[in-house]
Amino acid sequence: MALSLALVLLSITLPRVFAAPRAQACTGTISSLDDVADAVECTTVNINSFTVPAGETFNLELLTGTTVNVLGDVTFGEKNWDGPLFQISGDSVTFNGNGFTFDGNGPFYWDGLGGNGGVTKPAPMMKIKTSGTFTNLKVLNTPERAFSVSNPGPLVISKITVDDSAGDEPNSASNGLAAGHNTDGFDVSTTDLTIENSVVMNQDDCLAINKGSNIVFTGNTCSGGHGISIGSITSDVTVSGIVISGNTISNSQQALRIKTDASASGSTVTNVTYSGNTGTGLAQFGVLIDQSYPDTLGTPGTGVVISDINFTGSKTSLTVDSGAEKVAVNCGKGSCTGTWDWAELSTSGGSAGDIVNFSGIEGYSE
């Protein structure tokens, strides 16, 4: 009896230990937004063809290690609202689009103004907050910006097509301007990101790096927009460890650009490497480094320090149009520093352009 009583007392005094919840090794299927809550309890999620109702976000909050398979085209309903249209979050996620399309119905929104006025447009269309891989998806007719990426761990994005080429032409609401505007391909504020083997056809930056480090953009094709950009850089941010390599830029305002806000302070852009890029049909500049944003080649600010900007490795070859400038560098006094190795930059066409407030570029001859 004494032993039994002791065991009872022991069971009362000792804390109970519960096993942690386990991810379910099941397959969830999404054919409407009503299916999402149950599907994301599984570590395999299949997405069938369906239409997302207007004004709602297709939001996937995934378990660690989830695999997502797109098995049909997804279309987003039309409504003037802020968005995003699609959002995905989770760690070690494998997302395979299998070549299917997410259609944002851009022509409903396009008015030639983008985010600068007119109707409210969902932006971004695709908000990516995963680590792992995200691959093989076509994103069609984005209302405004296509991808915003802020991954929580290492992420490789590959074989993505952003096709906003229909926005090149004016429509009844764009007052003679290209209907699409502010249709950035990839807006990036993150670390440990690779974007590779993808295609962007748009009317704004192919890539815009706003802050972050250890970012690689390689083997991509950009056309119709503003080329590959770092910036615009605002106050109190750092950009470092950037590799832009093996990309093809065509029929764009410029190929390669770094732009910093004239009023920004406390920021740095450093350790940027360009290698093996090709640019043709460049309407305004081959390379533009400008510290006067939002003006172009205006009065430069001095609050962002730019250093270690290099063209090394394989030759980067840029051909600009007859009215364009090969290279324009517009630095604030003392805010571009060090020695920059531009030995592997080759430019042709157009005119030379000016280099202002900086004498550290070596190895380049126009």
C-alpha positions as CSV (number, residue, x, y, z in Angstrom):
1,M,0.0,0.0,0.0
2,A,2.9,2.4,0.9
3,L,4.5,1.7,-2.5
4,S,1.3,2.4,-4.4
5,L,0.8,5.7,-2.5
6,A,4.3,6.7,-3.3
7,L,3.8,6.1,-7.0
8,V,0.6,8.2,-7.0
9,L,2.3,11.0,-5.2
10,L,5.2,10.8,-7.7
11,S,2.9,11.0,-10.7
12,I,1.3,14.1,-9.2
13,T,4.5,16.0,-8.5
14,L,6.5,15.2,-11.6
15,P,5.9,17.4,-14.7
16,R,4.2,15.8,-17.7
17,V,6.3,15.6,-20.9
18,F,4.4,15.8,-24.2
19,A,5.9,14.9,-27.5
20,A,6.4,17.8,-30.0
21,P,3.9,17.9,-32.8
22,R,5.1,16.1,-35.9
23,A,4.8,17.2,-39.5
24,Q,2.3,15.0,-41.2
25,A,3.7,12.9,-44.0
26,C,0.6,13.4,-46.1
27,T,-0.4,15.1,-49.3
28,G,-2.6,18.1,-49.3
29,T,-4.4,19.2,-52.5
30,I,-5.4,22.8,-53.2
31,S,-8.2,23.4,-55.8
32,S,-9.5,26.5,-54.1
33,L,-8.6,28.8,-51.2
34,D,-10.9,26.7,-49.0
35,D,-8.5,23.9,-49.3
36,V,-5.4,25.8,-48.1
37,A,-5.8,25.5,-44.3
38,D,-5.9,21.6,-44.4
39,A,-3.3,21.3,-47.2
40,V,-0.6,23.1,-45.4
41,E,-0.7,20.6,-42.5
42,C,1.0,18.2,-44.9
43,T,4.6,18.1,-46.1
44,T,3.5,17.6,-49.7
45,V,1.2,20.2,-51.2
46,N,-0.2,19.9,-54.7
47,I,-1.8,22.9,-56.4
48,N,-4.4,22.2,-59.1
49,S,-5.7,24.8,-61.6
50,F,-8.1,27.3,-60.1
51,T,-8.9,31.0,-59.8
52,V,-8.1,33.0,-56.7
53,P,-11.0,35.3,-55.8
54,A,-10.5,39.0,-56.4
55,G,-9.1,40.8,-53.4
56,E,-7.7,37.7,-51.6
57,T,-4.1,36.5,-51.1
58,F,-3.2,32.9,-52.0
59,N,-1.2,32.5,-48.8
60,L,0.9,29.3,-48.0
61,E,2.4,29.1,-44.5
62,L,4.3,25.8,-44.9
63,L,5.8,23.3,-42.5
64,T,9.6,22.9,-42.6
65,G,10.7,20.6,-45.4
66,T,7.4,20.9,-47.4
67,T,7.4,20.1,-51.2
68,V,5.0,22.1,-53.3
69,N,4.0,20.9,-56.8
70,V,2.1,23.1,-59.1
71,L,-0.1,20.9,-61.3
72,G,-2.2,23.5,-63.2
73,D,-2.4,27.2,-64.1
74,V,-3.5,29.6,-61.4
75,T,-5.4,32.8,-62.3
76,F,-6.0,35.8,-60.0
77,G,-9.2,37.7,-59.9
78,E,-9.3,41.4,-60.8
79,K,-9.7,44.1,-58.1
80,N,-8.0,47.4,-57.2
81,W,-6.3,46.5,-53.9
82,D,-2.8,46.4,-52.4
83,G,-2.1,42.7,-52.6
84,P,0.0,40.6,-52.6
85,L,-1.7,38.1,-54.9
86,F,0.5,35.2,-53.7
87,Q,2.6,34.7,-50.6
88,I,4.6,31.8,-49.5
89,S,6.6,31.3,-46.3
90,G,8.6,28.4,-44.6
91,D,12.0,26.8,-44.2
92,S,13.7,24.3,-46.5
93,V,10.8,24.4,-48.9
94,T,11.0,22.8,-52.4
95,F,8.6,24.7,-54.8
96,N,8.3,23.2,-58.3
97,G,6.1,25.1,-60.7
98,N,6.4,22.4,-63.4
99,G,6.2,25.1,-66.1
100,F,2.7,26.2,-65.2
101,T,1.5,29.8,-65.1
102,F,0.4,32.2,-62.4
103,D,-1.6,34.9,-64.3
104,G,-2.0,38.3,-62.6
105,N,-4.4,39.7,-65.2
106,G,-2.1,42.8,-65.6
107,P,-4.1,44.5,-68.4
108,F,-7.0,45.1,-66.0
109,Y,-4.7,47.4,-64.0
110,W,-2.2,48.8,-66.4
111,D,-2.5,52.6,-67.0
112,G,1.0,53.6,-67.7
113,L,1.5,54.9,-64.1
114,G,2.4,51.7,-62.1
115,G,2.8,52.7,-58.5
116,N,2.9,56.4,-59.3
117,G,-0.8,57.0,-59.3
118,G,-3.9,55.9,-61.2
119,V,-5.7,52.7,-60.0
120,T,-4.4,50.8,-57.0
121,K,-2.5,47.7,-58.1
122,P,-1.6,44.6,-56.1
123,A,2.2,44.8,-55.4
124,P,4.1,42.7,-55.3
125,M,2.3,39.9,-57.1
126,M,4.6,37.2,-55.6
127,K,5.9,37.6,-52.1
128,I,8.6,34.9,-51.3
129,K,9.6,34.3,-47.7
130,T,11.1,30.8,-47.9
131,S,14.5,29.1,-47.9
132,G,15.2,26.1,-50.1
133,T,14.4,26.2,-53.8
134,F,11.8,27.9,-56.0
135,T,11.8,26.9,-59.6
136,N,10.1,26.4,-63.0
137,L,7.2,28.8,-62.9
138,K,5.8,31.3,-65.4
139,V,4.5,34.6,-63.9
140,L,2.3,36.4,-66.5
141,N,1.1,39.9,-66.7
142,T,1.9,41.2,-63.2
143,P,-0.2,44.2,-62.1
144,E,3.0,46.0,-60.9
145,R,6.1,44.5,-59.3
146,A,6.5,40.8,-59.9
147,F,8.6,39.2,-57.1
148,S,9.6,40.5,-53.6
149,V,12.1,38.2,-52.0
150,S,13.0,38.2,-48.3
151,N,14.1,34.7,-47.6
152,P,14.8,33.6,-44.0
153,G,17.7,31.3,-45.1
154,P,19.6,30.3,-48.3
155,L,17.3,30.2,-51.3
156,V,17.9,29.4,-55.0
157,I,15.3,30.7,-57.5
158,S,15.7,29.3,-61.0
159,K,14.0,28.8,-64.3
160,I,11.4,31.5,-63.7
161,T,9.8,33.5,-66.5
162,V,8.3,36.9,-65.8
163,D,6.4,37.9,-69.0
164,D,5.0,41.4,-68.9
165,S,5.8,42.0,-72.6
166,A,2.2,42.8,-73.4
167,G,2.6,45.9,-71.3
168,D,5.1,47.4,-73.8
169,E,2.3,48.8,-75.9
170,P,-0.1,51.7,-74.9
171,N,-3.7,51.0,-74.0
172,S,-6.8,53.2,-73.6
173,A,-5.8,54.2,-70.1
174,S,-2.1,54.9,-70.6
175,N,-2.2,58.2,-72.5
176,G,0.2,56.9,-75.2
177,L,2.7,55.5,-72.7
178,A,3.6,51.8,-72.4
179,A,0.7,50.4,-70.4
180,G,2.9,48.4,-68.0
181,H,5.0,50.4,-65.5
182,N,7.0,49.6,-62.3
183,T,6.9,45.9,-63.3
184,D,10.2,45.0,-61.6
185,G,11.1,41.4,-62.1
186,F,12.9,40.7,-58.7
187,D,12.9,43.2,-55.8
188,V,15.5,41.9,-53.3
189,S,16.2,42.8,-49.7
190,T,17.9,39.8,-48.2
191,T,21.0,37.6,-47.8
192,D,22.1,34.2,-49.2
193,L,20.1,34.4,-52.4
194,T,20.8,33.0,-55.9
195,I,18.6,33.8,-58.9
196,E,19.6,31.9,-62.0
197,N,18.6,30.8,-65.5
198,S,15.5,33.0,-65.5
199,V,13.8,35.4,-68.0
200,V,12.3,38.8,-67.3
201,M,10.4,40.8,-70.0
202,N,9.1,44.0,-68.4
203,Q,9.1,47.8,-68.2
204,D,11.3,48.4,-65.2
205,D,14.3,46.8,-63.4
206,C,15.0,43.2,-64.1
207,L,16.6,42.9,-60.7
208,A,16.6,45.6,-58.0
209,I,18.8,45.0,-54.9
210,N,17.6,47.3,-52.2
211,K,19.8,45.9,-49.4
212,G,21.5,42.6,-48.5
213,S,24.6,40.5,-48.9
214,N,25.7,37.3,-50.6
215,I,23.4,37.7,-53.6
216,V,24.2,36.0,-56.9
217,F,22.3,36.9,-60.2
218,T,23.6,34.6,-62.9
219,G,22.6,33.2,-66.3
220,N,19.5,35.3,-66.6
221,T,17.9,37.1,-69.6
222,C,16.5,40.6,-69.2
223,S,14.7,42.6,-72.0
224,G,12.5,45.6,-72.4
225,G,13.1,47.3,-69.0
226,H,15.8,49.2,-67.1
227,G,18.4,46.5,-66.8
228,I,20.1,45.1,-63.6
229,S,20.1,47.6,-60.7
230,I,21.4,48.0,-57.2
231,G,19.1,50.5,-55.6
232,S,17.8,52.8,-55.2
233,I,19.7,52.8,-52.0
234,T,18.1,54.7,-49.1
235,S,19.4,55.5,-45.6
236,D,21.1,53.1,-43.2
237,V,21.3,50.0,-45.4
238,T,24.2,47.9,-46.5
239,V,24.8,46.1,-49.9
240,S,27.8,43.8,-50.1
241,G,29.0,40.6,-51.7
242,I,27.1,40.9,-54.9
243,V,27.9,38.8,-58.1
244,I,26.2,39.7,-61.4
245,S,27.5,37.2,-64.0
246,G,26.7,35.7,-67.3
247,N,23.5,37.7,-67.9
248,T,22.1,39.0,-71.2
249,I,20.4,42.4,-71.3
250,S,18.7,43.6,-74.4
251,N,16.5,46.5,-75.5
252,S,16.7,48.2,-72.2
253,Q,17.4,51.7,-70.8
254,Q,20.8,50.5,-69.5
255,A,22.5,47.2,-68.7
256,L,24.0,47.8,-65.3
257,R,23.1,50.5,-62.8
258,I,23.8,51.5,-59.2
259,K,21.6,54.3,-58.0
260,T,21.6,55.9,-54.5
261,D,19.2,58.5,-53.2
262,A,20.7,62.0,-53.1
263,S,19.3,62.5,-49.6
264,A,20.4,59.1,-48.2
265,S,22.9,58.8,-45.3
266,G,24.6,56.0,-43.4
267,S,24.6,53.4,-46.2
268,T,27.3,51.5,-48.0
269,V,27.5,49.6,-51.4
270,T,30.7,47.5,-51.6
271,N,32.2,44.3,-53.1
272,V,30.1,44.1,-56.3
273,T,31.5,42.0,-59.1
274,Y,30.3,42.0,-62.7
275,S,31.5,39.2,-64.9
276,G,30.6,37.9,-68.4
277,N,27.5,40.0,-69.0
278,T,26.3,41.0,-72.4
279,G,24.2,44.0,-73.3
280,T,22.8,45.2,-76.6
281,G,20.2,47.8,-77.7
282,L,20.9,50.0,-74.6
283,A,19.0,53.2,-75.1
284,Q,20.6,55.5,-72.5
285,F,23.6,54.0,-70.8
286,G,25.8,50.9,-70.7
287,V,26.9,51.4,-67.1
288,L,25.3,54.0,-64.9
289,I,26.5,54.8,-61.3
290,D,24.5,57.7,-60.0
291,Q,24.2,59.3,-56.6
292,S,21.5,61.8,-57.5
293,Y,18.4,59.6,-57.5
294,P,15.5,60.4,-58.2
295,D,17.3,62.7,-60.7
296,T,19.5,61.2,-63.3
297,L,23.0,62.8,-63.4
298,G,21.8,65.6,-61.2
299,T,23.4,66.9,-58.0
300,P,24.9,63.9,-56.2
301,G,24.6,63.2,-52.5
302,T,27.4,62.1,-50.3
303,G,25.7,59.9,-47.7
304,V,26.2,56.5,-49.4
305,V,29.8,55.2,-49.7
306,I,30.4,53.2,-52.8
307,S,33.5,51.0,-53.0
308,D,35.0,47.9,-54.6
309,I,32.9,47.9,-57.8
310,N,34.8,45.6,-60.2
311,F,34.5,44.1,-63.7
312,T,36.7,41.0,-63.5
313,G,36.7,37.3,-64.6
314,S,35.0,37.0,-68.0
315,K,34.6,40.0,-70.3
316,T,31.4,42.1,-69.9
317,S,30.5,43.5,-73.4
318,L,28.0,46.3,-73.7
319,T,26.8,47.9,-77.0
320,V,24.8,51.2,-76.6
321,D,22.6,52.9,-79.1
322,S,23.9,55.9,-81.0
323,G,22.4,58.5,-78.6
324,A,23.5,56.7,-75.4
325,E,26.5,57.0,-73.2
326,K,28.8,54.0,-72.6
327,V,29.6,54.8,-69.0
328,A,28.4,57.5,-66.7
329,V,29.6,57.8,-63.1
330,N,28.1,60.6,-60.9
331,C,29.6,60.4,-57.4
332,G,29.3,62.8,-54.5
333,K,32.6,64.3,-53.4
334,G,34.4,61.7,-51.4
335,S,31.6,59.1,-51.5
336,C,33.1,56.8,-54.2
337,T,36.3,55.4,-52.7
338,G,39.2,53.0,-53.3
339,T,40.3,51.4,-56.6
340,W,37.9,49.8,-58.9
341,D,39.2,47.2,-61.4
342,W,37.3,47.6,-64.7
343,A,39.7,45.7,-66.9
344,E,37.1,43.3,-68.1
345,L,34.6,45.9,-69.3
346,S,34.3,46.5,-73.0
347,T,31.9,49.1,-74.4
348,S,31.0,50.2,-77.9
349,G,28.6,52.6,-79.7
350,G,27.3,56.0,-78.5
351,S,29.4,58.5,-76.6
352,A,31.9,58.2,-73.8
353,G,29.9,59.8,-70.9
354,D,31.4,61.6,-67.9
355,I,33.0,60.4,-64.6
356,V,32.4,62.9,-61.9
357,N,34.2,63.2,-58.5
358,F,36.1,59.9,-58.8
359,S,39.4,58.9,-60.3
360,G,39.7,55.3,-59.0
361,I,38.6,53.4,-62.0
362,E,41.5,51.4,-63.5
363,G,41.9,49.1,-66.5
364,Y,39.0,50.5,-68.6
365,S,39.4,52.5,-71.8
366,E,36.4,53.8,-73.7
